[in-house]
Amino acid sequence: MGMLKLLSAALTALLLGQSSLALAQAPEEYGRCAACHLPDGAGLPGVFPPLKDRLAPIASLPDGREYLVLVVSRGLAGPITVADVPYFGMMPGQGGALDSAATAKILNFVATELNVSAAGWQPFTAEEVDRVLAKNADADVNQVLNLRQALFAQNPELQ
Ligand code: HEC
């Protein structure tokens, strides 16, 4: 990790302390995500991609739902572009610390509370998360990247 990224991570930790009051309704489990993506999901350009106003359209596509469950559970590594900003990071999978119900709860929070328009998608359930994880039992960070590339190539509007 370069010096700039270390500084950014320290800044993130500082910001986190100050802005957590603003989103008092966030489920406790979202705290794991907020450590990097920030309490309001804005992220840190070039370091942690934003989640705010991005997940509802992805959650309206079957392949997108599968992708979101796998990113949270298994993580993601490699080059991605979000809103024209390049990222080459590594998100550690959170599946070891989150059960399926917690994963569904977090995704539902991010795609509704952190999204201007939450229309067009159905809430995630623990059963759906279980199904996706069983179907992709061996998926690692690199395979999650492959899924993302296929998803975004077929649906360029998600960019
Ligand atoms: C340690 C920091 C860290 C934590 C904790 C973390 N993420 Fe991430 N997340 C990242 C990074 C870095 C990336 C981009 C990885 C890359 O560049 O390939 C990312 C990518 C993502 C993406 C993909 C965005 C896209 O446009 O495809 C989603 C969705 C996501 N994270 C959601 C979450 C959620 C939900 C949580 C909490 C359960 C979480 N993250 C926890 C660092 C983190």
Boltz pocket constraint, residues with backbone or C-beta under 6 A from the ligand:
constraints:
  - pocket:
      binder: B
      contacts: [[A, 29], [A, 30], [A, 32], [A, 33], [A, 34], [A, 35], [A, 36], [A, 37], [A, 47], [A, 48], [A, 49], [A, 50], [A, 51], [A, 54], [A, 68], [A, 71], [A, 72], [A, 76], [A, 77], [A, 78], [A, 79], [A, 80], [A, 81], [A, 82], [A, 87], [A, 88], [A, 89], [A, 90], [A, 91], [A, 92], [A, 94], [A, 106], [A, 107], [A, 110], [A, 148]]
      max_distance: 6.0
